Amino acid sequence: MLQVRHLSKIYTGKQPSLDDVSFTAQPGAVTAIIGPSGAGKTTLLRSLNQLITDDAGEILLENIDLRQLKRRDLMKQRTKIGMIFQNYNLIEPLTALENVLHGSLARKSTLAGVLSLYSRQEKEEAMALLADVGLQEFAYHYAGDLSGGQKQRVGIARALMQHPTMMLCDEPIASLDPRSTIIVMDILRRLADAQGMTILINLHQVDIAKDYADHIIGLNSGRVVFDGPVAEATAAAMAAIYAAPAQAAAAAG
Ligand SMILES: Nc1ncnc2c1ncn2[C@@H]1O[C@H](COP(=O)(O)OP(=O)(O)OP(=O)(O)O)[C@@H](O)[C@H]1O
């Protein structure tokens, strides 16, 4: 379970990008984070993984506050967090299989990592993960030659190689066509249902959020203006989430 308490982040000399954000994300549930451009969605995900520091509050992953950890312990906890990016972040001159194997680096010694030494078991696991996302026959294709949807599936397999308990997905379908969108969202939904993972997804597509998520967090100007089950995300709630910043601030008091 992820519990976020009073999380705030101010980039130098600016309005808060995250303003006293609190919510809980449950294992086995898909939590969609929605809100207008600049609402703080990416900042929130990066903060949850402590890629952004100088923030305030508590980020409790399985009751351990990530913000209180020393670097070494944070690295260890981070292996439990898989990240999925809009632009995939693959190494394009490497094959799909090699990209997936890279996901195991977080769990390895530096030397083994530098030398890219992978055990037979790791190679079999990476192949199995590629098969799980429907890409077995593309294992030896260069990542740069794959379609956007295929790249994103490689990105998911790579994250799964870390053995995460939580996935943070930053606009994972923003660059995908409708068919690839469904394939990727189905995979993320399955990870929650079948493996009990905690899945957080930043989304711009409200209809996709309603179709796939259990829970919605609505952000506006760095504040949580909606936190509830999909069934409660009414038209009025949506209007508040997507209101102009001044209106949203007035409504939030
Ligand atoms: N590195 C940075 N330095 C300074 N300000 C930043 C930085 N990153 C983000 N911001 C500011 O923080 C606020 C939130 O940005 P963020 O990218 O988190 O929003 P978002 O909801 O993800 O937007 P989008 O939907 O457009 O991706 C914005 O006002 C943005 O200008």
The ligand as a Gaussian input file, in Angstrom:
#p B3LYP/6-31G(d) Opt

LIG

0 1
 N       11.931000      21.228000     -13.253000
 C       11.033000      22.166000     -12.987000
 N       11.428000      23.402000     -12.593000
 C       10.538000      24.379000     -12.304000
 N        9.189000      24.214000     -12.388000
 C        8.734000      22.995000     -12.779000
 C        9.633000      21.924000     -13.110000
 N        8.873000      20.839000     -13.449000
 C        7.580000      21.233000     -13.363000
 N        7.493000      22.510000     -12.962000
 C        6.252000      23.262000     -12.726000
 O        5.453000      22.526000     -11.809000
 C        4.085000      22.571000     -12.180000
 C        3.543000      21.153000     -12.359000
 O        4.171000      20.575000     -13.492000
 P        3.945000      19.048000     -13.881000
 O        4.816000      18.764000     -15.069000
 O        4.117000      18.195000     -12.697000
 O        2.404000      19.043000     -14.316000
 P        1.577000      17.955000     -15.113000
 O        0.245000      17.876000     -14.462000
 O        2.364000      16.680000     -15.196000
 O        1.445000      18.609000     -16.555000
 P        1.263000      17.918000     -17.995000
 O       -0.083000      17.269000     -17.975000
 O        1.333000      19.064000     -18.950000
 O        2.382000      16.935000     -18.171000
 C        4.006000      23.426000     -13.443000
 O        3.685000      24.737000     -13.054000
 C        5.411000      23.360000     -13.997000
 O        5.713000      24.544000     -14.707000

